[in-house]
Amino acid sequence: MRGPVAPPQVPLSVSRADTFRDLVLDSVERLERRWPQLQDVEFMILEVPPVVSGETVPLGGSVPAEKREPAKVVVYRRPVEIRSKSRDERALLVHEVVVEQVAELLGLSPESVDPRYGQD
């Protein structure tokens, strides 16, 4: 008789999208400790940006709060994945994108949002 390969609480496989989501959540949690007002911001992950004109594909975007809509930060998964080779590189790039978009929303420099920005 055979038993399960892993306990029920341990996933046998995690999708790339789930792994990416975890990277974004880790980054947001790090920033929320320093900037509690980010709890009112909606963080989103989209596969790709909307059709853009120009040469550069954005890695993220932000939208300020409007009326009853919260401010939003978006990270585009596929462009970030394409620009990073390893999980560590991807984690760093995700954090940089989140920091840059939060800085845009708060009207601050990325270094003010996270003093370690650009140092890794």
Backbone as a ProteinNet text record, in pm:
[ID]
protein_1_A
[PRIMARY]
MRGPVAPPQVPLSVSRADTFRDLVLDSVERLERRWPQLQDVEFMILEVPPVVSGETVPLGGSVPAEKREPAKVVVYRRPVEIRSKSRDERALLVHEVVVEQVAELLGLSPESVDPRYGQD
[TERTIARY]
84	0	88.8	52.9	130.5	61.3	140.2	87.9	111.1	67.9	88	236.9	273.3	411.4	453.4	360.8	389.2	266.5	285.3	169.4	71.7	-57.5	-157.6	-131.2	-66.5	-44.9	74.3	150.6	265.8	229	235.3	202.1	309.7	267.7	362.2	429.5	359.6	419.5	354.9	434.1	385.7	405.3	302.4	311.7	402.9	450.4	532.5	454.3	324.7	241.6	232.1	217.8	211.7	344.2	453.1	585.1	604.5	563.8	575.7	490.3	368	278.8	344.6	409.2	476.7	589.2	661.4	767.2	710.3	599.4	535.4	486.2	421.1	370.4	483.3	595.4	711.1	758.7	766.5	811.6	715.2	586.1	485	491	504.8	513	633.1	746.6	865.7	837.9	771.6	745.6	637.2	536.5	427.1	475.8	581.9	636.7	687.9	742.9	796.3	691.3	597.5	496.4	356.9	301.8	171.2	58	69.8	-35.5	-49	46.7	37.8	-69.8	-119.4	-227	-353.1	-362.8	-477.5	-455.9	-338.2	-305.6	-336	-393.9	-423.2	-306	-240.8	-129.4	-181.3	-147.3	-200.2	-86.8	-111.6	-19.3	-98.2	-47.6	-105.1	1.6	-41.1	53.8	139.5	76.2	146.1	80.6	154.5	93.6	-2.1	-91.7	-175.8	-86.5	-140.7	-63.3	-3.4	126.2	196	262	267.2	341.7	478.5	577	711.5	798.3	922	1019.5	1029.6	992	1012.7	883.8	893.6	780.6	789.8	684.1	690.2	689.9	756.3	757.9	650.6	599.7	497.9	431.2	334.8	263.7	192.6	148.8	73.2	-37.1	-144.9	-260	-297.4	-299.7	-336.8	-482.8	-514.5	-652	-743.4	-865.7	-966.7	-1100.7	-1166.3	-1298.4	-1302.1	-1373.3	-1386.2	-1292.3	-1207.6	-1113.8	-979.6	-923	-792.2	-680.7	-569.2	-450.8	-412.2	-349.5	-312.8	-166.9	-101.9	31.7	19.8	70.5	64.1	206	229.3	354.6	319.4	389.9	363.6	457.2	398.1	474.5	565.8	512.8	592.3	713.5	699.3	819.1	924.7	881.8	978.8	1047.1	970.8	1030.2	1130.5	1098.5	1187.2	1320	1315.4	1436.1	1518.2	1473.9	1547.3	1574.5	1694.9	1736.3	1715.9	1731.1	1720.3	1612.3	1576.8	1476.6	1526.1	1654.1	1708.2	1705.2	1743.3	1740	1595.8	1502.6	1361.4	1308.8	1345.7	1301.8	1352.5	1476.3	1533.7	1461.5	1437.1	1369.7	1225.7	1155.9	1018.5	1020.4	1112.3	1117.4	1147.9	1239.5	1270.3	1149	1074.7	954.6	851.6	828.5	731.7	776.3	903.6	955.6	938.5	971.5	959.3	814.6	721.3	580.6	524.8	565.8	524.3	581.6	706.7	769	691.1	649.7	568.7	438.9	371.7	245.9	266	374.3	398.2	470	514.5	586.5	724.3	787.9	919.4	1018.1	1144	1243.8	1240.9	1279.1	1283.1	1373.9	1484.7	1576.5	1510.3	1413.6	1340.7	1242.9	1184.9	1088.5	1160.4	1274.5	1355.2	1502.2	1567	1706	1801.4	1762.4	1847.6	1822.9	1734	1701	1828.5	1848.4	1960.1	2094	2097.5	2224.7	2250.8	2152.5	2170.2	2239.7
-117.8	0	124.5	218.3	341.4	455.4	543.5	663.8	784.4	899.5	1020.3	1054.7	1122.4	1162.4	1268.7	1356.9	1465	1485	1542.3	1570.7	1664.2	1657.5	1737.3	1888.1	1937.4	2081.4	2129.2	2038.2	2074.6	2060.5	2171.7	2160.3	2081.6	1998.8	1920.7	2006.1	2103.9	2196.2	2332.6	2432	2569.1	2630.7	2694.4	2753.4	2876.1	2913.7	3034.2	3156.4	3159.7	3273	3280.7	3165.5	3163.9	3208.9	3161.5	3200.9	3351	3404.5	3547.9	3627	3579.9	3646.2	3652.4	3544.4	3542	3645	3663.3	3764.6	3904.8	3932.2	4063.4	4082.4	3981.9	3992.5	4014.6	3945.6	3965.3	4109.5	4162.1	4300.4	4398.4	4377.7	4465.8	4460.4	4341.3	4328.3	4403.6	4394.8	4469	4618.8	4669.4	4813.2	4858	4773.5	4811.6	4830.9	4762.1	4782.6	4925.3	4980.5	5116.8	5221	5184.8	5276.5	5217.1	5232.1	5171.7	5217.5	5336.2	5385.4	5299.2	5211.6	5124.2	5017.4	4999.7	4902.3	4943.3	5071.6	5120.4	5110.2	5066.4	5054.8	4913.2	4902.3	4771.8	4732.2	4621.3	4571.3	4461.6	4472.3	4379.9	4323.3	4206.3	4145.5	4118.2	4168.1	4138.1	4068.2	3982.3	3908.2	4000.9	4090.5	4182.7	4319.4	4424.2	4557.2	4570.9	4669.2	4694.9	4736.2	4733.7	4771.4	4909.6	4917.9	5044.6	5088.5	5218.6	5270.3	5312.3	5293.4	5326.4	5203.1	5222.1	5114.3	5034	5092.5	5027.3	4963.6	4839.2	4770.1	4794.5	4849.7	4877.2	4748.9	4756.7	4644.5	4660.9	4783.2	4810.8	4943.9	4975.5	5101.7	5133.9	5257.1	5297.2	5392.1	5390	5476.5	5536.9	5670.7	5732.4	5704.3	5718.4	5698.1	5800.7	5757.2	5845.1	5816.2	5920.6	5909.1	5792.1	5687.3	5571.4	5457.5	5479.6	5376.8	5394.9	5287.9	5299.5	5318.5	5366.8	5373.5	5230.3	5215.5	5082.3	5081.1	4969.9	4942.4	4811.5	4812.6	4693.6	4650.1	4520.4	4461.8	4368.2	4381.9	4299.4	4177.8	4061.4	3939.1	3899.4	3887.6	3836.4	3924.9	4057.8	4139.3	4126.5	4113.7	4096.7	3960.8	3857.3	3723.9	3718.8	3783.9	3782.8	3852	3953.9	4031	3973.3	3864.2	3805.5	3658.3	3614.9	3477.8	3380.1	3428	3339.2	3390	3307.1	3348.1	3468.3	3468.9	3580.7	3710.1	3699.4	3816.5	3865.6	3771.6	3806.6	3873.6	3822.1	3881.3	4024.8	4047.4	4181.5	4275.4	4228.7	4312.2	4341.8	4242.6	4265.9	4373.4	4362.1	4460.3	4599.8	4609.7	4739.8	4799.7	4717.4	4766.5	4815.2	4736.6	4776.2	4905.9	4915.7	5037.1	5157.4	5143.4	5254.5	5301.5	5207.6	5245.8	5308	5256.2	5315.5	5455.9	5473.1	5605.8	5703.6	5657.5	5741	5783.7	5689	5719.9	5819.2	5801.1	5884.1	6014.9	6030	6150.8	6158.8	6044.1	6036.9	5970.5	5974.2	5900.9	5754.7	5663.5	5522.4	5498.7	5574.7	5559.9	5601.4	5693.8	5733.2	5624.6	5556.9	5450.4	5329.8	5294	5183	5222.9	5253.5	5297.6	5198.4	5071.3	4971.5	4963.6	5046.7	5045.3	5066.3	4979.5	4991.9	4946.3	4896.7	4856.1	4706	4628.6	4482.5	4438
0	0	0	-80.5	-92.5	-21	35.6	99.3	10.4	56.9	-22.8	-32.6	-138.5	-160.9	-59.9	-25.8	69	157.5	275.8	360.3	288.1	323.9	252.7	256.2	361	371.9	288.3	230.1	148.6	1.6	-73.2	-216.1	-290.4	-381.6	-459.4	-565.4	-612.1	-707.7	-689.8	-713.4	-704.4	-841.7	-892.2	-1025.4	-1023.5	-1140.8	-1152.2	-1107.4	-1139.1	-1098	-946.2	-879.7	-732.7	-672	-727.9	-679.4	-696.1	-809	-835.6	-737	-714.8	-618.3	-480.8	-440.9	-311.1	-305.2	-415.4	-418.7	-400.4	-467.8	-454.7	-312	-254.7	-117.7	-18	-35.8	52.4	46.2	-74	-92.1	-27.4	-47.8	10.6	163.1	218.3	364.7	420.7	352.1	395.7	399.9	296	288.5	385.3	408.2	499.2	642.2	680.8	815.8	832.3	727.3	730.9	693.8	606.6	555.2	578.7	699.5	730	637.4	578	488.7	362.5	337.7	221	237.5	358.4	378	302.7	266.5	190.4	39.9	-2	-143.7	-190.4	-307.8	-366.9	-456.7	-424.4	-503.6	-594.7	-723	-822.9	-907.6	-962.3	-1057.5	-1184.4	-1294.9	-1425.3	-1507.9	-1598.1	-1680.6	-1765.1	-1836.5	-1926.1	-1916.8	-1952.2	-1952.2	-2069	-2059.5	-2176	-2293.4	-2411.7	-2530	-2507.1	-2527.5	-2506.3	-2635.4	-2652.3	-2766.5	-2713.5	-2792.1	-2748.6	-2748.3	-2708.4	-2715.7	-2587.3	-2474	-2345.8	-2294.1	-2254.5	-2193.1	-2042.3	-1981.7	-1838	-1755.3	-1640.1	-1546.9	-1440.4	-1426	-1326.3	-1354.7	-1272.5	-1285.5	-1155.5	-1144.8	-1026	-1067.6	-989.5	-1012	-877.6	-868.1	-740.5	-704.2	-578.3	-532	-598.1	-630.2	-689.1	-623.3	-582.1	-519.3	-422.4	-456.3	-366.9	-404.6	-502.2	-546.5	-475.9	-422.1	-356.7	-459.8	-413.6	-499.4	-535.3	-651.4	-698.2	-743.5	-717.2	-770.2	-846.4	-969.7	-1054.2	-1089.5	-1081.5	-1127.5	-1242.4	-1354.7	-1472.5	-1470.2	-1451.2	-1426.8	-1542	-1661.5	-1773.5	-1805.5	-1815.3	-1841.3	-1731.5	-1606	-1496.8	-1509.2	-1536.2	-1550.1	-1665.2	-1774.7	-1891.3	-1860	-1775.4	-1744.2	-1627.9	-1570.5	-1458.4	-1485.9	-1449.7	-1480.9	-1365.8	-1242.7	-1127.4	-1032.6	-935.1	-837.1	-757	-719.4	-643	-724	-850.5	-938.3	-955.4	-968.9	-984.4	-857.7	-740.8	-614.2	-602.3	-640.1	-635.4	-731.5	-852.9	-952.5	-910.6	-859	-810.3	-702.1	-608	-499.9	-554.7	-649.3	-708.2	-777.3	-849.6	-918.8	-816.6	-712.1	-609.4	-542.1	-507.2	-443	-535	-661.7	-756	-768.9	-773.7	-789.7	-661.5	-546.9	-419.3	-407.6	-447.3	-444.4	-531.4	-647.6	-737.4	-669.6	-605.4	-536.4	-421.8	-346.6	-228.5	-261.2	-386.4	-424.5	-360.7	-344.6	-281.9	-376.8	-340.5	-417.9	-372.7	-461.2	-420.7	-299.2	-288.7	-175.8	-44.3	-50.8	70	112.5	14.5	44.4	103.9	46.4	97.5	85.4	198.5	193.9	126.4	117.2	50.2	-99.4	-151	-293.6	-377.9	-475.3	-566.6	-512.1	-390.7	-331.2	-341.4	-380.2	-383.6	-508.9
[MASK]
++++++++++++++++++++++++++++++++++++++++++++++++++++++++++++++++++++++++++++++++++++++++++++++++++++++++++++++++++++++++

